[in-house]
Amino acid sequence: MPQLNPSPWFAILVFSWMVFLIFVPSKILAHIFPNQPTPQSAKTPKTGAWEWPWL
């Protein structure tokens, strides 16, 4: 039963984790957003009371 031989599967596991831990974070951290967020104004809008027409 060749699937019980751990040597090729362990190498594949180690290599795939090396890819995930070395290359993927650098690509994610190098991502640049096309639109920079603009800060919202600190002034709160003036809200009034709701006048119900049937009261």
Backbone as a chain_set.jsonl record, in Angstrom:
{"seq": "MPQLNPSPWFAILVFSWMVFLIFVPSKILAHIFPNQPTPQSAKTPKTGAWEWPWL", "coords": {"N": [[0.853, -1.186, 0.0], [1.042, 1.899, -1.124], [0.256, 4.413, -0.139], [0.743, 4.447, 2.53], [3.366, 4.999, 2.913], [5.195, 7.475, 4.288], [7.131, 9.252, 3.334], [7.076, 10.637, 0.654], [4.734, 12.144, 0.946], [5.109, 13.641, 3.219], [7.145, 15.359, 2.397], [5.81, 16.805, 0.417], [3.894, 18.053, 2.018], [5.537, 19.66, 3.688], [6.777, 21.304, 1.776], [4.54, 22.637, 0.673], [3.631, 24.075, 2.926], [5.831, 25.708, 3.308], [5.634, 27.322, 1.043], [3.205, 28.618, 1.596], [3.907, 30.015, 3.938], [6.058, 31.634, 3.244], [5.862, 32.89, 0.617], [3.166, 33.688, 0.2], [2.324, 35.544, 2.368], [3.992, 37.759, 1.772], [3.042, 38.534, -0.728], [0.445, 39.264, -0.096], [0.844, 41.385, 1.715], [2.02, 43.219, 0.029], [0.014, 44.201, -1.477], [-1.787, 46.827, -3.003], [-4.287, 49.122, -2.467], [-6.64, 50.394, -4.811], [-8.204, 52.674, -4.363], [-7.855, 55.117, -2.014], [-9.164, 55.437, 1.238], [-11.27, 58.143, 2.139], [-11.361, 60.411, 4.842], [-14.211, 60.746, 6.946], [-16.296, 63.58, 7.685], [-16.109, 65.163, 10.875], [-18.248, 66.445, 11.879], [-21.477, 66.097, 13.124], [-24.585, 65.296, 11.601], [-27.464, 67.44, 11.719], [-30.32, 66.476, 13.276], [-33.822, 66.354, 13.353], [-36.925, 66.14, 15.241], [-39.381, 63.692, 14.409], [-42.345, 64.456, 12.923], [-45.366, 63.094, 13.287], [-48.008, 62.682, 11.078], [-50.588, 61.817, 11.788], [-51.008, 62.187, 14.457]], "CA": [[0.0, 0.0, 0.0], [1.997, 3.009, -1.213], [-0.183, 5.608, 0.569], [1.221, 4.393, 3.9], [4.747, 5.45, 2.925], [5.057, 8.906, 4.573], [8.211, 10.11, 2.845], [6.727, 11.644, -0.364], [3.647, 13.017, 1.403], [5.675, 14.598, 4.17], [7.876, 16.369, 1.619], [4.794, 17.664, -0.201], [3.319, 18.868, 3.089], [6.514, 20.669, 4.109], [6.956, 22.262, 0.688], [3.35, 23.489, 0.555], [3.62, 25.019, 4.05], [6.86, 26.714, 3.048], [5.064, 28.268, 0.081], [2.215, 29.443, 2.292], [4.508, 30.864, 4.964], [7.082, 32.534, 2.713], [5.463, 33.682, -0.544], [1.808, 34.239, 0.265], [2.233, 36.785, 3.149], [4.638, 38.888, 1.092], [2.156, 39.003, -1.796], [-0.708, 39.926, 0.527], [1.277, 42.653, 2.284], [2.413, 44.128, -1.046], [-1.182, 44.621, -2.198], [-2.096, 48.255, -2.915], [-5.677, 49.393, -2.779], [-6.725, 51.437, -5.842], [-8.84, 53.881, -3.832], [-7.558, 55.354, -0.615], [-10.381, 55.923, 1.886], [-11.263, 59.532, 2.577], [-11.953, 60.511, 6.179], [-15.521, 61.378, 7.041], [-16.27, 64.792, 8.499], [-16.396, 64.892, 12.284], [-19.473, 67.14, 12.252], [-22.649, 65.231, 13.062], [-25.717, 65.968, 10.955], [-28.512, 67.908, 12.621], [-31.55, 65.721, 13.073], [-34.967, 66.886, 14.089], [-37.925, 65.171, 15.649], [-40.296, 63.296, 13.354], [-43.72, 64.862, 13.172], [-46.31, 62.131, 12.733], [-49.171, 63.456, 10.594], [-51.88, 61.369, 12.309], [-51.101, 62.451, 15.899]], "C": [[0.894, 1.243, 0.0], [1.548, 4.249, -0.432], [0.262, 5.598, 2.032], [2.682, 4.804, 4.021], [4.737, 6.973, 3.128], [6.095, 9.79, 3.908], [7.785, 11.058, 1.718], [5.647, 12.606, 0.123], [4.151, 14.034, 2.402], [6.435, 15.704, 3.445], [6.897, 17.331, 0.938], [4.167, 18.584, 0.841], [4.27, 19.985, 3.508], [6.695, 21.727, 3.022], [5.747, 23.188, 0.547], [3.26, 24.479, 1.706], [4.702, 26.074, 3.88], [6.362, 27.754, 2.062], [4.081, 29.191, 0.781], [2.854, 30.41, 3.277], [5.525, 31.863, 4.424], [6.53, 33.45, 1.618], [4.111, 34.364, -0.385], [1.732, 35.492, 1.144], [2.892, 37.975, 2.471], [3.765, 39.42, -0.034], [0.949, 39.739, -1.215], [-0.313, 41.294, 1.072], [1.679, 43.665, 1.217], [1.21, 44.643, -1.829], [-1.455, 46.103, -1.95], [-3.548, 48.444, -3.316], [-5.767, 50.515, -3.812], [-7.321, 52.737, -5.322], [-8.493, 54.015, -2.359], [-8.817, 55.917, 0.054], [-10.229, 57.374, 2.326], [-11.917, 59.613, 3.949], [-13.299, 61.228, 6.139], [-15.403, 62.632, 7.897], [-16.694, 64.459, 9.922], [-17.704, 65.548, 12.717], [-20.661, 66.198, 12.092], [-23.804, 65.978, 12.404], [-26.796, 66.336, 11.975], [-29.802, 67.155, 12.29], [-32.654, 66.319, 13.924], [-35.948, 65.789, 14.458], [-38.878, 64.885, 14.487], [-41.696, 63.7, 13.759], [-44.651, 63.875, 12.496], [-47.583, 62.847, 12.318], [-50.502, 63.01, 11.228], [-51.994, 61.567, 13.812], [-51.43, 63.89, 16.177]], "O": [[1.448, 1.596, 1.041], [2.394, 5.074, -0.088], [0.171, 6.623, 2.709], [3.186, 4.943, 5.135], [4.312, 7.7, 2.23], [5.934, 11.011, 3.925], [8.115, 12.24, 1.813], [5.653, 13.776, -0.259], [3.673, 15.168, 2.431], [6.369, 16.865, 3.847], [7.141, 18.536, 0.893], [3.937, 19.763, 0.573], [3.85, 21.131, 3.664], [6.759, 22.919, 3.323], [5.909, 24.388, 0.327], [2.85, 25.621, 1.494], [4.504, 27.224, 4.272], [6.635, 28.943, 2.224], [4.115, 30.405, 0.584], [2.371, 31.532, 3.428], [5.824, 32.851, 5.096], [6.714, 34.666, 1.686], [3.944, 35.51, -0.802], [1.114, 36.464, 0.708], [2.396, 39.096, 2.585], [3.742, 40.627, -0.278], [0.488, 40.727, -1.786], [-1.056, 42.262, 0.907], [1.675, 44.866, 1.486], [1.372, 45.441, -2.753], [-1.364, 46.575, -0.816], [-3.981, 47.984, -4.373], [-5.037, 51.5, -3.701], [-6.962, 53.809, -5.811], [-8.799, 53.134, -1.556], [-9.471, 56.792, -0.515], [-9.177, 57.774, 2.826], [-12.925, 58.95, 4.192], [-13.489, 62.188, 5.392], [-14.511, 62.732, 8.739], [-17.533, 63.586, 10.145], [-18.219, 65.25, 13.795], [-20.829, 65.575, 11.044], [-23.975, 67.175, 12.634], [-27.005, 65.631, 12.961], [-30.297, 67.203, 11.164], [-32.435, 66.731, 15.063], [-35.805, 64.644, 14.029], [-39.141, 65.769, 13.671], [-42.173, 63.32, 14.828], [-44.72, 63.824, 11.268], [-48.181, 63.554, 13.129], [-51.464, 63.778, 11.201], [-52.993, 61.152, 14.4], [-51.545, 64.284, 17.338]]}, "num_chains": 1, "name": "protein.A"}
